[in-house]
Amino acid sequence: MVKKMVYLEEEQDRIVKRLAREGKTSETEVIRRAITAYGDASAAQIASDTRRVMEHLKKHPEWNDEPAEFFRG
């Protein structure tokens, strides 16, 4: 493990304390789980975006715009 020091807003601190108390775990474990969940959600979003682009390309093989344009439109 790697030690990190983080600064939380007061409301974030209250949330972490409450979640730790309710989950009968440490505040550190709450933060670790939150980071893991955030990473999992990001990975799921990337996979979803990739599927959307691939489906679009199947329907429109002539499409050669910038990928960023796809997500704006």
WOTA-V270977 format. One line per field, one symbol per residue. burial: # if it has 16 or more other ideal C-beta (glycine too) atoms within 10 Angstrom, else .. A space follows every 50 residues. Layout:
burial->???
This chain:
burial->...............#..##.........##................... .......................
